Amino acid sequence: MRRRAGWSRVARRNGLRVVVPAAIVVLWQLATTWGWLDARFVPPPTTVLRSWTTWIFATPTGDPYTGTWLRHAGNSAYRVLVGFAIAASVGVVLGVLIGWFRLIADCLDPVIQLLRPIPISAWVPFAVIFFGIRDPSAFFLIALGAFFPVVVNTAAGVQRTPALLVRAARMLGTRRHMLLPRVVVPAALPSIFTGLRLGIGIAWVLVIVAEMLAVKSGLGFAMWDAYYFLRMDIIIVSMLSVGLLGFLCDRVIIGISQWTLRWSRGL
């Protein structure tokens, strides 16, 4: 009986998660069918789905939007993962050091806070000049944009480590140089994972910017190319593709965080 109630709860939650997206799709279809929206500029969901299916599954024929989706999506995912990996590794390490050591915070935090408000698009000319119209430009832009939420959240999580927890660890015999890996970093993990979730979302935003301006492949490039031919269906498909891939990446990080922080469920 208890298991059946658990399954019922899960089904109800999943149903609620589908209600709003389904309602949006229905309203979108009705708006184009009844003429509230011009189907030339906002094609109905049926047209978008048909174009998406052709772009994914059809045999390539020379048409850039036939059977080429996997290549574009793979290129975008590769750039996101490389750029995000750089941002996550550097951001977590620097965030821990900034949050724990006052001297490092005094030296690096002002620079980070000065650079953080600068739009990533402002770095595009430098990326193209130094790296060319190639993947390293995209890596640079994605890593730079995803770095800031990771480092800021990590530093905040380290700084919020309860002093009582540190004192308790010292009383139990933890040596000073082991406080950081054994006490502080585990306590900061929720904030670190929050920064990683924000970072991966920004990475998917920036891959579109990078591929529109600094590289010649990927979903962002396809979106920009479709704009010249007024293929609004392909633009919408590219947007939905980025949203879906970003959502899947976010779910992966949530899954890793739940597994990593399973020890905290009983606290």
LUMDOSE-302604 format. One record per residue: residue number from 1; residue in one letter; x negated, y negated, z negated of N, C-alpha, C in turn. Coordinates in Angstrom, 3 decimals. Atoms other than C-alpha are relative to their C-alpha. Layout:
> NUM  A  X  Y  Z  X  Y  Z  X  Y  Z;
...
This chain:
> 1  M  -0.834  1.209  0.000  0.000  0.000  0.000  -0.865  -1.254  0.000;
> 2  R  0.876  1.156  0.081  -2.813  -2.397  -0.899  -0.721  -0.227  1.336;
> 3  R  0.679  0.129  -1.285  -4.623  -1.627  2.358  0.940  -0.561  1.054;
> 4  R  -0.983  0.497  -0.965  -1.437  -2.231  4.338  0.227  -1.493  -0.193;
> 5  A  -0.171  1.433  0.267  -0.990  -5.600  2.618  -1.198  -0.794  0.498;
> 6  G  1.197  0.675  -0.499  -4.592  -6.477  3.489  0.034  -0.166  1.507;
> 7  W  -0.108  0.106  -1.462  -4.058  -5.673  7.162  1.060  -1.019  0.397;
> 8  S  -1.061  0.964  -0.295  -0.848  -7.700  7.121  -0.507  -1.430  -0.156;
> 9  R  0.558  1.326  0.225  -2.732  -10.688  5.704  -0.924  -0.403  1.150;
> 10  V  0.931  0.281  -1.089  -5.427  -10.426  8.361  0.759  -0.304  1.288;
> 11  A  -0.793  0.218  -1.213  -2.846  -10.139  11.150  0.686  -1.360  -0.030;
> 12  R  -0.669  1.290  0.123  -0.988  -13.175  9.821  -0.979  -1.149  0.228;
> 13  R  1.007  1.049  -0.184  -4.181  -15.248  9.661  -0.405  -0.117  1.456;
> 14  N  0.384  0.035  -1.411  -5.205  -14.251  13.186  1.125  -0.556  0.862;
> 15  G  -1.125  0.552  -0.748  -1.720  -15.033  14.423  0.072  -1.507  -0.115;
> 16  L  -0.021  1.442  0.188  -1.858  -18.509  12.918  -1.108  -0.684  0.791;
> 17  R  1.105  0.583  -0.749  -5.223  -19.111  14.582  0.304  -0.096  1.497;
> 18  V  -0.326  -0.017  -1.422  -3.696  -18.350  17.984  1.127  -0.972  0.335;
> 19  V  -1.214  0.776  -0.267  -0.558  -20.461  17.587  -0.315  -1.329  0.672;
> 20  V  0.279  1.339  -0.543  -2.071  -23.908  18.238  -0.606  0.071  1.399;
> 21  P  0.507  -0.100  -1.376  -4.232  -22.910  21.262  1.069  0.435  1.000;
> 22  A  -1.052  -0.458  -0.909  -1.264  -21.041  22.774  0.989  -1.124  0.301;
> 23  A  -0.930  1.113  -0.203  0.999  -24.056  22.252  -0.598  -1.044  0.937;
> 24  I  0.657  0.968  -0.882  -1.551  -26.339  23.928  0.036  0.477  1.448;
> 25  V  -0.012  -0.547  -1.363  -1.779  -24.020  26.954  1.403  -0.088  0.598;
> 26  V  -1.382  0.066  -0.501  2.021  -23.840  27.264  0.369  -1.433  0.360;
> 27  L  -0.308  1.406  -0.294  2.390  -27.632  27.037  -0.759  -0.489  1.218;
> 28  W  0.815  0.362  -1.163  -0.421  -28.063  29.553  0.643  0.526  1.293;
> 29  Q  -0.640  -0.583  -1.180  1.305  -25.699  32.004  1.294  -0.742  0.334;
> 30  L  -1.262  0.696  -0.241  4.660  -27.413  31.551  -0.237  -1.420  0.513;
> 31  A  0.280  1.378  -0.420  3.129  -30.880  31.945  -0.381  -0.073  1.473;
> 32  T  0.368  0.006  -1.425  1.617  -29.985  35.324  1.164  0.473  0.868;
> 33  T  -1.141  -0.495  -0.782  4.709  -28.073  36.478  1.065  -1.066  0.165;
> 34  W  -1.038  1.028  -0.043  7.066  -30.921  35.638  -0.501  -1.348  0.517;
> 35  G  0.519  1.220  -0.604  4.768  -33.555  37.117  -0.436  -1.068  -0.970;
> 36  W  0.484  0.981  0.969  3.781  -35.295  33.893  -1.493  -0.275  0.211;
> 37  L  1.413  0.136  -0.318  0.145  -34.695  34.906  -0.202  0.325  1.466;
> 38  D  0.305  -0.234  -1.410  -1.230  -34.896  38.431  -0.873  1.244  0.113;
> 39  A  0.718  -1.270  -0.093  -2.303  -31.338  39.287  -1.301  -0.116  0.789;
> 40  R  1.271  0.176  -0.717  -5.040  -32.709  41.574  -1.132  -0.327  -0.966;
> 41  F  1.022  0.432  0.954  -6.865  -34.131  38.568  0.015  0.826  -1.290;
> 42  V  -0.092  -0.900  1.152  -5.596  -31.857  35.785  0.717  1.268  0.475;
> 43  P  -0.648  -1.208  -0.520  -4.970  -28.456  37.373  0.603  0.827  -1.120;
> 44  P  -0.670  -0.791  1.042  -2.615  -26.097  35.513  -0.878  1.163  -0.466;
> 45  P  0.791  -1.125  0.520  -3.959  -23.236  33.365  -0.077  1.180  0.957;
> 46  T  0.030  -1.126  -0.942  -3.014  -20.680  36.036  -1.085  -0.207  1.047;
> 47  T  1.042  0.288  -0.984  -5.274  -22.397  38.566  -1.384  0.110  -0.622;
> 48  V  1.292  -0.075  0.686  -8.082  -22.735  36.040  -0.395  1.447  -0.234;
> 49  L  0.296  -1.410  0.249  -7.821  -19.054  35.111  -0.390  0.712  1.289;
> 50  R  0.324  -0.628  -1.288  -7.852  -18.023  38.787  -1.405  -0.400  0.448;
> 51  S  1.343  0.463  -0.388  -10.939  -20.163  39.464  -1.069  0.636  -0.890;
> 52  W  0.947  -0.611  0.944  -12.655  -18.793  36.339  -0.253  1.466  0.381;
> 53  T  0.135  -1.405  -0.390  -11.960  -15.199  37.440  -0.846  0.136  1.263;
> 54  T  0.785  -0.037  -1.239  -13.336  -15.897  40.919  -1.456  -0.320  -0.266;
> 55  W  1.366  0.419  0.306  -16.392  -17.626  39.499  -0.781  1.108  -0.712;
> 56  I  0.678  -1.059  0.750  -17.150  -14.659  37.230  -0.119  1.289  0.810;
> 57  F  -0.072  -1.383  -0.480  -16.081  -11.506  39.056  -0.131  0.164  1.506;
> 58  A  0.026  -0.169  -1.453  -15.966  -12.216  42.790  -1.425  0.230  0.504;
> 59  T  1.303  -0.232  -0.621  -18.817  -11.088  45.031  -0.521  -1.315  0.571;
> 60  P  0.549  1.260  -0.529  -21.132  -14.027  45.811  0.064  -0.045  1.523;
> 61  T  -0.165  0.152  -1.454  -20.442  -15.363  49.305  -0.726  -1.222  0.539;
> 62  G  0.606  1.262  -0.413  -22.542  -18.513  49.430  0.699  -1.190  -0.610;
> 63  D  -0.726  1.036  0.733  -19.850  -20.571  47.715  -0.610  -0.098  -1.404;
> 64  P  0.648  0.112  1.310  -21.509  -21.985  44.564  0.906  0.367  -1.162;
> 65  Y  -0.928  -0.311  1.085  -18.359  -21.207  42.542  0.653  1.367  0.191;
> 66  T  -0.475  -1.366  -0.194  -17.932  -17.585  43.590  -1.072  0.969  -0.480;
> 67  G  0.910  -1.024  0.503  -19.634  -14.928  41.498  -1.297  -0.509  -0.583;
> 68  T  1.257  0.554  0.520  -22.242  -17.264  40.002  0.093  -0.425  -1.468;
> 69  W  -0.182  0.481  1.371  -20.841  -17.916  36.520  -1.016  0.613  -0.952;
> 70  L  0.915  -0.670  0.921  -23.002  -15.333  34.756  -1.404  -0.592  0.078;
> 71  R  1.332  0.600  -0.140  -26.166  -16.878  36.174  -0.049  -1.354  -0.685;
> 72  H  -0.019  1.327  0.628  -25.189  -20.386  35.099  0.131  0.119  -1.523;
> 73  A  -0.189  -0.165  1.442  -23.954  -19.247  31.672  -1.256  0.569  -0.647;
> 74  G  1.232  -0.567  0.536  -27.105  -17.176  31.163  -1.102  -1.026  -0.118;
> 75  N  1.006  1.065  0.060  -29.345  -20.134  32.007  0.277  -0.959  -1.158;
> 76  S  -0.353  0.920  1.087  -27.449  -22.389  29.603  -0.252  0.643  -1.360;
> 77  A  0.194  -0.682  1.280  -27.480  -19.799  26.808  -1.481  0.143  -0.327;
> 78  Y  1.445  -0.126  0.215  -31.215  -19.229  27.274  -0.589  -1.312  -0.504;
> 79  R  0.526  1.302  0.422  -31.950  -22.949  26.969  0.472  -0.360  -1.406;
> 80  V  -0.519  0.293  1.337  -29.697  -23.311  23.937  -0.747  0.808  -1.052;
> 81  L  0.629  -0.857  0.999  -31.255  -20.362  22.131  -1.460  -0.384  -0.238;
> 82  V  1.403  0.401  0.178  -34.844  -21.473  22.785  -0.080  -1.334  -0.741;
> 83  G  0.023  1.306  0.655  -34.166  -25.096  21.843  0.460  0.068  -1.438;
> 84  F  -0.510  -0.122  1.363  -32.145  -24.113  18.784  -0.995  0.743  -0.888;
> 85  A  0.993  -0.732  0.797  -34.805  -21.630  17.638  -1.130  -0.927  -0.442;
> 86  I  1.042  0.971  0.362  -37.411  -24.397  17.739  0.512  -0.941  -1.084;
> 87  A  -0.563  0.946  0.965  -35.125  -26.820  15.902  0.219  0.655  -1.359;
> 88  A  -0.301  -0.673  1.267  -34.110  -24.257  13.271  -1.273  0.300  -0.780;
> 89  S  1.229  -0.359  0.713  -37.632  -23.076  12.472  -0.701  -1.235  -0.558;
> 90  V  0.667  1.221  0.463  -39.142  -26.565  12.275  0.868  -0.730  -1.021;
> 91  G  -0.892  0.740  0.881  -36.075  -28.107  10.630  0.111  0.607  -1.381;
> 92  V  -0.119  -0.639  1.315  -35.771  -25.535  7.850  -1.289  -0.181  -0.793;
> 93  V  1.275  0.135  0.710  -39.480  -25.632  6.996  -0.196  -1.427  -0.497;
> 94  L  0.180  1.395  0.418  -39.667  -29.427  6.976  1.040  -0.415  -1.031;
> 95  G  -1.044  0.347  0.958  -36.344  -29.705  5.146  -0.319  0.500  -1.398;
> 96  V  0.381  -0.535  1.305  -37.569  -27.449  2.348  -1.126  -0.833  -0.608;
> 97  L  1.129  0.782  0.516  -40.815  -29.410  2.042  0.443  -1.403  -0.424;
> 98  I  -0.484  1.345  0.333  -39.022  -32.781  2.089  0.843  0.032  -1.267;
> 99  G  -0.870  -0.080  1.167  -36.489  -31.645  -0.479  -0.724  0.327  -1.284;
> 100  W  0.674  -0.474  1.206  -39.053  -30.199  -2.890  -1.183  -0.866  -0.402;
> 101  F  1.216  0.767  0.295  -42.149  -32.395  -2.600  0.257  -1.487  0.255;
> 102  R  -0.279  1.431  -0.107  -41.726  -36.119  -3.275  -0.941  -0.689  0.977;
> 103  L  0.967  0.638  -0.892  -44.907  -37.064  -1.396  0.374  0.225  1.465;
> 104  I  -0.386  -0.294  -1.385  -43.777  -35.306  1.792  1.286  -0.734  0.360;
> 105  A  -1.241  0.734  -0.257  -40.331  -36.862  1.454  -0.288  -1.473  0.272;
> 106  D  0.330  1.413  -0.193  -41.841  -40.349  1.138  -0.666  -0.235  1.348;
> 107  C  0.714  0.162  -1.270  -43.963  -39.763  4.247  0.896  0.267  1.211;
> 108  L  -0.718  -0.454  -1.190  -41.516  -38.001  6.582  1.457  -0.451  0.067;
> 109  D  -1.436  0.314  -0.039  -37.960  -38.867  5.537  0.303  -1.343  0.665;
> 110  P  -0.303  1.256  -0.701  -38.125  -42.544  6.656  -0.109  0.132  1.519;
> 111  V  0.157  -0.184  -1.451  -39.359  -41.471  10.092  1.196  0.758  0.571;
> 112  I  -1.142  -0.777  -0.466  -36.595  -38.889  10.429  1.261  -0.851  0.025;
> 113  Q  -1.194  0.846  0.055  -33.921  -41.370  9.352  -0.048  -1.127  1.030;
> 114  L  0.129  1.022  -1.040  -35.299  -43.915  11.827  0.314  0.571  1.376;
> 115  L  -0.196  -0.618  -1.315  -35.231  -41.502  14.773  1.395  0.591  0.167;
> 116  R  -1.273  -0.728  -0.063  -31.945  -39.792  13.896  1.117  -0.759  0.713;
> 117  P  -1.107  0.681  -0.677  -29.571  -42.561  15.122  -0.219  -0.227  1.498;
> 118  I  0.268  0.244  -1.423  -31.269  -42.809  18.541  0.729  1.057  0.829;
> 119  P  -0.703  -0.996  -0.829  -29.015  -41.155  21.164  -0.999  0.896  0.734;
> 120  I  0.896  -0.937  -0.678  -30.589  -38.051  22.666  -0.122  -0.354  1.483;
> 121  S  0.076  0.383  -1.410  -29.734  -39.348  26.139  -1.094  -1.041  0.244;
> 122  A  1.068  0.992  -0.165  -32.245  -42.151  25.505  -1.357  0.664  0.184;
> 123  W  1.265  -0.720  -0.138  -34.996  -39.502  25.430  -0.134  0.679  1.362;
> 124  V  0.046  -0.697  -1.292  -34.116  -38.149  28.898  -1.151  -0.484  0.892;
> 125  P  1.120  0.425  -0.849  -36.608  -40.389  30.803  -1.346  0.536  -0.467;
> 126  F  1.269  -0.521  0.514  -39.428  -39.304  28.505  -0.112  1.506  0.256;
> 127  A  0.019  -1.442  -0.239  -38.434  -35.647  28.848  -0.352  0.301  1.454;
> 128  V  0.270  -0.235  -1.420  -38.460  -35.868  32.648  -1.427  -0.375  0.355;
> 129  I  1.367  0.434  -0.299  -41.759  -37.787  32.752  -1.020  1.016  -0.499;
> 130  F  1.005  -0.882  0.592  -43.606  -35.417  30.429  0.159  1.466  0.407;
> 131  F  -0.217  -1.423  -0.264  -41.972  -32.085  31.317  0.517  0.289  1.402;
> 132  G  -0.537  -0.223  -1.334  -40.501  -32.620  34.778  1.437  0.495  -0.044;
> 133  I  -1.377  -0.492  -0.088  -37.119  -31.406  36.004  -0.054  1.524  -0.089;
> 134  R  0.173  -1.432  0.256  -37.638  -27.981  34.468  0.534  0.332  -1.391;
> 135  D  -0.542  -0.446  1.283  -36.603  -25.924  31.467  -0.623  -0.684  -1.217;
> 136  P  0.554  0.669  1.184  -39.099  -27.548  29.040  0.681  -1.324  -0.346;
> 137  S  -0.748  1.229  0.288  -37.161  -30.812  29.413  1.248  0.306  -0.819;
> 138  A  -1.206  -0.389  0.738  -33.998  -29.064  28.265  -0.358  0.486  -1.403;
> 139  F  0.419  -0.470  1.324  -35.842  -27.327  25.426  -0.263  -1.180  -0.928;
> 140  F  0.349  1.166  0.805  -37.167  -30.666  24.210  1.242  -0.740  -0.474;
> 141  L  -1.193  0.773  0.353  -33.800  -32.456  24.295  0.888  0.772  -0.979;
> 142  I  -0.845  -0.809  0.881  -31.890  -29.588  22.684  -0.633  0.127  -1.380;
> 143  A  0.683  -0.158  1.290  -34.502  -29.008  19.987  0.020  -1.296  -0.795;
> 144  L  0.006  1.286  0.699  -34.693  -32.712  19.174  1.363  -0.306  -0.602;
> 145  G  -1.336  0.302  0.511  -30.934  -33.093  18.830  0.445  0.927  -1.112;
> 146  A  -0.418  -0.959  1.011  -30.381  -29.910  16.834  -0.853  -0.070  -1.256;
> 147  F  0.925  0.065  1.129  -33.349  -30.635  14.560  0.560  -0.820  -1.158;
> 148  F  -0.380  0.937  1.054  -31.781  -33.521  12.635  1.042  0.557  -0.971;
> 149  P  -0.932  -0.558  0.994  -28.703  -31.809  11.131  -0.602  1.136  -0.813;
> 150  V  0.623  -1.100  0.731  -30.835  -28.813  10.192  -0.892  -0.534  -1.109;
> 151  V  0.955  0.494  0.994  -33.555  -30.788  8.418  0.707  -0.787  -1.103;
> 152  V  -0.694  0.808  1.002  -31.148  -33.183  6.660  0.785  0.897  -0.966;
> 153  N  -0.769  -0.889  0.874  -28.869  -30.416  5.340  -0.898  0.889  -0.844;
> 154  T  0.924  -0.822  0.781  -31.802  -28.257  4.298  -0.598  -0.802  -1.145;
> 155  A  0.580  0.845  1.055  -33.441  -31.114  2.379  1.033  -0.298  -1.085;
> 156  A  -1.048  0.278  0.992  -30.121  -31.955  0.707  0.277  1.224  -0.867;
> 157  G  -0.229  -1.207  0.771  -29.598  -28.343  -0.314  -1.104  0.274  -1.009;
> 158  V  1.126  -0.194  0.917  -33.081  -28.112  -1.838  0.065  -1.004  -1.142;
> 159  Q  -0.059  1.034  1.035  -32.640  -31.398  -3.692  1.133  0.247  -0.993;
> 160  R  -1.137  -0.269  0.887  -29.312  -30.199  -5.134  -0.165  1.278  -0.816;
> 161  T  0.225  -1.194  0.811  -30.847  -27.094  -6.682  0.134  -0.359  -1.484;
> 162  P  -0.210  0.373  1.415  -29.633  -27.166  -10.320  -1.292  0.098  -0.811;
> 163  A  1.195  -0.018  0.854  -32.418  -28.110  -12.728  0.092  1.108  -1.038;
> 164  L  -0.193  -1.072  0.978  -30.914  -25.618  -15.186  -0.448  1.346  0.567;
> 165  L  0.416  -1.241  -0.651  -31.511  -22.832  -12.666  -1.521  0.107  0.046;
> 166  V  1.463  0.003  -0.053  -35.152  -23.834  -12.273  -0.575  0.252  -1.389;
> 167  R  0.495  -0.202  1.367  -35.666  -24.025  -16.052  0.208  1.443  -0.456;
> 168  A  -0.267  -1.390  0.377  -34.045  -20.620  -16.509  -1.007  0.938  0.652;
> 169  A  0.983  -0.838  -0.690  -36.347  -19.104  -13.912  -1.371  -0.116  -0.656;
> 170  R  1.291  0.189  0.675  -39.375  -20.618  -15.653  -0.022  0.734  -1.348;
> 171  M  -0.065  -0.678  1.293  -38.230  -19.251  -19.005  -0.083  1.517  0.163;
> 172  L  0.032  -1.441  -0.239  -37.861  -15.788  -17.453  -1.338  0.454  0.576;
> 173  G  1.340  -0.395  -0.408  -41.482  -15.874  -16.334  -0.352  -0.252  1.445;
> 174  T  0.323  0.301  -1.400  -41.295  -17.092  -12.728  -1.095  -1.055  0.049;
> 175  R  1.095  0.947  -0.092  -44.542  -18.799  -11.857  0.398  -1.191  0.869;
> 176  R  -0.388  1.241  -0.668  -44.405  -22.356  -10.571  -0.056  0.116  1.519;
> 177  H  0.141  -0.071  -1.458  -45.654  -21.525  -7.067  1.011  0.969  0.628;
> 178  M  -1.010  -0.914  -0.521  -42.917  -18.851  -6.762  1.418  -0.552  -0.131;
> 179  L  -1.342  0.573  0.145  -40.011  -21.144  -7.647  0.641  -0.281  1.350;
> 180  L  -0.549  0.384  -1.302  -39.624  -22.320  -4.061  0.583  1.202  0.746;
> 181  P  -0.583  -1.123  -0.752  -39.215  -18.921  -2.328  1.027  0.817  -0.762;
> 182  R  -0.865  -0.905  0.760  -37.458  -17.113  -5.185  1.233  -0.673  -0.597;
> 183  V  -1.104  0.684  0.674  -35.175  -19.769  -6.651  0.606  -1.093  0.881;
> 184  V  -0.495  1.201  -0.679  -34.918  -22.973  -4.623  0.600  0.331  1.367;
> 185  V  -0.508  -0.316  -1.344  -34.551  -21.601  -1.095  1.283  0.823  -0.055;
> 186  P  -1.293  -0.709  0.092  -31.891  -19.007  -2.070  1.144  -0.906  -0.446;
> 187  A  -1.059  0.903  0.451  -29.958  -21.733  -3.898  0.426  -0.969  1.096;
> 188  A  -0.289  0.962  -1.075  -30.162  -23.974  -0.821  0.588  0.652  1.243;
> 189  L  -0.451  -0.688  -1.210  -29.013  -21.308  1.661  1.369  -0.462  0.518;
> 190  P  -1.269  0.497  -0.550  -25.380  -22.518  1.871  -0.168  -1.288  0.803;
> 191  S  0.238  1.243  -0.733  -26.586  -25.980  2.908  -0.813  0.257  1.266;
> 192  I  0.806  -0.320  -1.182  -29.146  -24.479  5.278  0.892  0.555  1.107;
> 193  F  -0.889  -0.573  -1.021  -26.460  -22.447  7.052  0.975  -1.045  0.538;
> 194  T  -0.829  1.106  -0.508  -24.250  -25.540  7.266  -0.760  -0.797  1.053;
> 195  G  0.824  0.705  -0.975  -27.102  -27.341  9.007  -0.182  0.790  1.277;
> 196  L  0.156  -0.840  -1.189  -27.601  -24.391  11.364  1.275  0.004  0.834;
> 197  R  -1.261  0.040  -0.749  -23.913  -24.395  12.290  0.159  -1.327  0.732;
> 198  L  -0.059  1.295  -0.677  -24.010  -28.106  13.023  -1.008  -0.066  1.137;
> 199  G  1.045  0.045  -1.013  -27.248  -27.658  14.939  0.359  0.777  1.250;
> 200  I  -0.341  -0.791  -1.178  -25.956  -24.904  17.221  1.119  -0.675  0.793;
> 201  G  -1.041  0.747  -0.714  -22.881  -26.996  18.024  -0.582  -1.136  0.810;
> 202  I  0.652  1.096  -0.720  -25.037  -29.985  18.961  -0.841  0.537  1.148;
> 203  A  0.809  -0.594  -1.063  -27.304  -27.679  20.983  0.843  0.265  1.246;
> 204  W  -0.865  -0.253  -1.160  -24.374  -26.685  23.197  0.490  -1.303  0.631;
> 205  V  -0.323  1.311  -0.575  -23.416  -30.341  23.610  -1.164  -0.491  0.864;
> 206  L  1.162  0.576  -0.668  -26.946  -31.274  24.604  -0.442  0.800  1.211;
> 207  V  0.395  -0.749  -1.191  -27.456  -28.441  27.060  0.733  -0.549  1.224;
> 208  I  -0.727  0.602  -1.115  -24.770  -30.083  29.204  -0.685  -1.290  0.444;
> 209  V  0.714  1.237  -0.329  -26.561  -33.444  29.006  -1.298  0.321  0.725;
> 210  A  1.285  -0.348  -0.604  -29.900  -31.807  29.826  0.185  0.538  1.413;
> 211  E  -0.184  -0.612  -1.318  -28.534  -29.820  32.762  0.600  -0.974  1.004;
> 212  M  -0.488  1.029  -0.917  -26.753  -32.823  34.213  -1.117  -0.913  0.481;
> 213  L  0.987  1.041  -0.282  -29.853  -35.008  34.105  -1.424  0.515  0.194;
> 214  A  1.408  -0.391  0.028  -33.023  -32.971  33.652  -0.285  1.389  0.538;
> 215  V  0.214  -1.330  -0.588  -32.496  -29.478  35.124  1.020  0.216  1.111;
> 216  K  -0.825  -0.204  -1.185  -30.865  -28.040  38.236  0.685  1.358  0.010;
> 217  S  -0.783  -1.235  0.089  -28.968  -24.998  37.003  0.721  -0.003  -1.340;
> 218  G  -0.735  -0.080  1.253  -26.602  -23.955  34.234  1.402  -0.580  0.124;
> 219  L  -1.387  0.460  -0.007  -23.036  -24.859  33.298  0.099  -1.517  0.135;
> 220  G  -0.016  1.451  -0.133  -23.861  -28.555  32.947  -0.259  -0.445  1.426;
> 221  F  0.279  0.316  -1.409  -25.342  -28.668  36.438  1.201  0.335  0.868;
> 222  A  -1.185  -0.378  -0.771  -22.329  -26.794  37.828  1.130  -1.008  -0.215;
> 223  M  -1.030  0.989  0.298  -20.019  -29.261  36.088  -0.240  -1.299  0.767;
> 224  W  0.347  1.243  -0.686  -21.853  -32.260  37.528  0.150  0.153  1.507;
> 225  D  -0.126  -0.264  -1.428  -21.973  -30.668  41.005  1.470  0.053  0.404;
> 226  A  -1.427  -0.089  -0.309  -18.243  -29.915  40.872  0.656  -1.371  0.015;
> 227  Y  -0.553  1.354  0.033  -17.554  -33.561  40.072  -0.076  -0.671  1.373;
> 228  Y  0.163  0.623  -1.318  -18.896  -34.612  43.491  1.027  0.510  0.996;
> 229  F  -0.991  -0.585  -0.912  -16.386  -32.302  45.198  1.402  -0.042  -0.586;
> 230  L  -1.286  0.113  0.689  -13.532  -33.163  42.802  0.603  1.368  -0.295;
> 231  R  -0.476  -1.326  0.419  -13.325  -29.518  41.734  0.286  -0.063  -1.498;
> 232  M  -0.345  0.179  1.393  -11.561  -30.369  38.507  0.224  1.341  -0.706;
> 233  D  -0.179  -1.316  0.605  -10.744  -26.705  37.950  -1.332  0.557  -0.496;
> 234  I  1.325  -0.482  0.408  -14.468  -25.855  37.824  -0.526  -0.819  -1.175;
> 235  I  0.420  0.830  1.139  -15.130  -28.792  35.497  0.662  0.496  -1.284;
> 236  I  -0.707  -0.485  1.184  -12.456  -27.542  33.093  -0.518  1.384  -0.406;
> 237  V  0.540  -1.330  0.305  -13.769  -23.968  33.367  -1.357  -0.126  -0.685;
> 238  S  1.309  0.201  0.626  -17.282  -25.205  32.541  0.152  -0.487  -1.437;
> 239  M  -0.240  0.490  1.352  -15.956  -27.110  29.534  0.467  1.126  -0.920;
> 240  L  -0.498  -1.101  0.810  -14.038  -24.087  28.277  -1.084  1.053  -0.234;
> 241  S  1.090  -0.972  0.144  -17.070  -21.861  28.889  -0.957  -0.427  -1.103;
> 242  V  0.892  0.508  1.040  -19.265  -24.081  26.751  0.658  0.118  -1.364;
> 243  G  -0.706  -0.129  1.270  -16.622  -24.178  24.044  0.042  1.434  -0.496;
> 244  L  -0.073  -1.408  0.390  -16.247  -20.391  24.059  -1.368  0.518  -0.446;
> 245  L  1.344  -0.459  0.363  -20.006  -19.720  24.003  -0.463  -0.642  -1.314;
> 246  G  0.343  0.654  1.262  -20.496  -22.292  21.251  0.743  0.610  -1.172;
> 247  F  -0.793  -0.654  1.051  -17.692  -20.692  19.240  -0.604  1.348  -0.376;
> 248  L  0.592  -1.309  0.275  -19.307  -17.252  19.581  -1.303  -0.144  -0.783;
> 249  C  1.246  0.237  0.743  -22.676  -18.625  18.425  0.296  -0.387  -1.444;
> 250  D  -0.378  0.400  1.354  -20.988  -20.240  15.438  0.461  1.205  -0.816;
> 251  R  -0.455  -1.216  0.707  -19.317  -16.921  14.554  -1.187  0.866  -0.402;
> 252  V  1.180  -0.802  0.329  -22.699  -15.195  14.677  -0.692  -0.568  -1.238;
> 253  I  0.647  0.624  1.159  -24.201  -17.717  12.242  0.826  0.209  -1.259;
> 254  I  -0.864  -0.250  1.158  -21.198  -17.356  9.937  -0.162  1.440  -0.477;
> 255  G  0.173  -1.390  0.378  -21.580  -13.581  10.019  -1.320  0.241  -0.720;
> 256  I  1.305  -0.136  0.649  -25.282  -13.825  9.170  0.024  -0.626  -1.388;
> 257  S  -0.053  0.669  1.303  -24.548  -16.270  6.358  0.789  0.829  -1.007;
> 258  Q  -0.792  -0.820  0.921  -21.868  -14.016  4.868  -0.784  1.219  -0.448;
> 259  W  0.811  -1.152  0.381  -24.236  -11.054  4.954  -1.139  -0.417  -0.931;
> 260  T  1.120  0.465  0.794  -27.126  -13.085  3.530  0.439  -0.427  -1.394;
> 261  L  -0.476  0.548  1.279  -25.033  -14.671  0.772  0.987  0.921  -0.702;
> 262  R  -0.938  -0.918  0.631  -23.108  -11.547  -0.191  -0.240  0.115  -1.495;
> 263  W  0.308  -0.074  1.430  -24.875  -11.650  -3.555  0.743  -1.053  -0.806;
> 264  S  -0.619  1.109  0.731  -23.077  -14.898  -4.418  1.515  0.165  -0.164;
> 265  R  -1.459  -0.138  0.042  -19.517  -13.572  -4.036  0.517  0.261  -1.405;
> 266  G  -0.463  -0.302  1.354  -19.364  -12.385  -7.609  -0.271  -1.094  -0.997;
> 267  L  0.338  1.087  0.946  -20.591  -15.684  -9.068  1.210  -0.865  -0.283;
